[in-house]
Amino acid sequence: MNSIRLALFTRFPTAGSAKTRLIPALGAEGAANVHRRLTERTVKILRQVDQPVEVRFSGGEQDAFGRWLGSDLTYVPQVEGDLTDRLLASIDPAPVIFLGSDTPELSAQHVSTAIDLLQKTDVVIGPADDGGYYLIGCAKPYPLLFRDMRWSTEHVLPDTLARLQHHKIGFELLEKLHDCDRPDDLDRWPWLTE
């Protein structure tokens, strides 16, 4: 099997700049702690899969991330700009699987399945219940999947699937999972705020 880069996008868990949509419910410190827990959990899962892990980081220095998440990972600073800019700057070399740290239901099995599917198809997507996705893997660079995208809306997944179908790019979908983005989401995972 060829190596597939696992690129995790995350930021340093600084109060006031991490998980800001949860601040009304938890306060700045509480929201940052949820982000810290979710990121640590995601890194633990990615370590269970025998592929190189690359942390695309923002909001802190590389040394701070290394002390926080471990020195065995590759750290690459995110470029300035919006999510489109950050994804396009990260798309080479492919194959690559992009993930965030917002999915408490993510398991090593989901990641392993994505890796297996990416051996057989062009794109693999893990749909999120809010209309976006928690994971997207590309066998080759496909910039068209990330340009002019209505990020953080329920249109992300439908728009992505429409582009794949229009350009006749093969794809597979994983199980739909729930993200933790808004205060309403917290009831689903009490352990996140214990």
N, C-alpha and C positions, 0 to 999 in steps of 0.2 A: 504494500500500500504506500502511495506517495504521502509525504508529510503534508498536513493541512494546518495552516497557521490559525490559532484561536486568538482573535483580537478582542480583548475586553475593554470597553470604553467605561472609564470611571473617573471620579474626581476625589480629591482629598476630603475627608469628612469634617470639614470646618463648619462650625455652627454659623448659620445664617446664609451659607452658600450651598449646602447639600440638602437635597430633598425639600426644597423650599415650599412645595405645595402641601407638605405635611405640617409646616410650622403653625398654622392656625390651630391644629389639634394637639400638637406635641411640644410646641416651643422650638426655638432654634436648636438647642442642645439635643432635645429628644429626636428631632428630625435627623440631625447629623448622626446620632447613634443608630437609628434605623438604617441609614445608608451604610454606615460602617459594618453593621452586622450582615447586611445583604451582600456587600462586596466581599467580605471575608468568606461567606458561605459560597459565593459563586467561584471564587478562586480555589477553594477546597474541592469543589466539584470538578473544575477544569484540571486540577492536578491528578484526578483519578483517570483521566483520559490520556492515553500515551501520544500526545501531540504537543508541539511547542506552543507555549502560552506567552502572549505579548500583551502587556498592559499599556493601553493608550491613555495617558493620564493628563489631568489638568488640575489646577487649584493647589499645587504644591510642588516641591522640588523632588527630583528623582530619588535622592538619598532618603527623604522622608517616606516615600512610597516603598523603597526597599526595606527600610526598618519596619514598616507597617505590614507589608504583604509577603516579604521574604526576598532574599537575594538570588533565588533560583529562577526568577522570571525575567523576561526581557521587558525593559521599560522604554517607551517612546512617547515624547511629549505630543499632545494633540496640537494641530495647527490652529491658528486664529481663524475665526469665522463661524459659520453655522454648521449644523450637522452634515449638510451636503459637503461642505468644504472638508470637514474632518474625515468623512467616509472616503471621499475621492482621493485624499492624500494617503489613505491607508490600504487602498485596494490592490496595490502591487506589493509583493508578488502574490498571485493566486496559485492554488486555491486558498481561500480564506473563509473563515466563519466569524462574523461579527456578532458580539453579544453585548448586552448591557447588564447591569447588576440589579435590575428592578423586579426579578421574577422569583419569588420565594418557592414556587412549585418546580423550578428547574431541577433536573436530576442529571447524573452522569449518563443515564440511559438516553435521555433526550439528546445530549451532545454526541454520544456514540452513534445513535441512529442517524443524526445529521451527517456525521463523518461518513458512515456507510453509504448513505444516499448520494452524497456528493461524488462518490466513485462512479455513479451510474447516471447522473443527470447534471444539468448545467447549474441549477439554482435549487437550494433547499431553504424553506421558510418555516419558522415556528410562529404561528399566528397568536396574537394576544387578544384577549376578550374585548379590548377597547377599540379594536379596528386597526391596530398597528401590528408590530411583530416583536418578539423577544429575541429572535435569532434570524440571521440571514447568511447563507453561505453561497459563495460563487466559485465555480470551477475555473472561470476565467474572469478578467475584469469586465464588468458590465456597468460603465458609468451612467447609462440611461436609467438605471434603477434608482439613482440617487439625486439626479438633477431635477430642479423645479418640483420638488416633492412637498406636499402639504403636511409637514412634520407635526407631530403631536395632535393629530386629528384622527377621526374615524375613517378618513379617506386613504390612509397610508397603505393598508393591505389591499383594498380593492384597486387602487391606482397601480400598485406594483404588479398585481396579477394581470391587469389589463395590458400593461406594457409587455409583460412576458408573453402573453398570448398574441399580441399584435406583432411582436418581433419573432414569434415562433421559437422562443427559448424554452427548453424543457425545464420543468420544475416539479418538485415534490413538496407536500405540506406535512409538517409534524402535527402532533396533538396540540390543540388550542390550550393555552395556559392563561392565568390571570397575572397581571402586573400589579405592583404596589406603588401607586402614584398619588392617590388622593386620600384624604382622611377616611372616606367611606370604605376604602380597601382594607383598613387596619383591622376591622372586626374579623376578617377571614383568618388572620394570623396573629393571635394574641401573644405568641412567644416573641414577636418582633419588638414589643414594647415592655417586656418584663424586666 
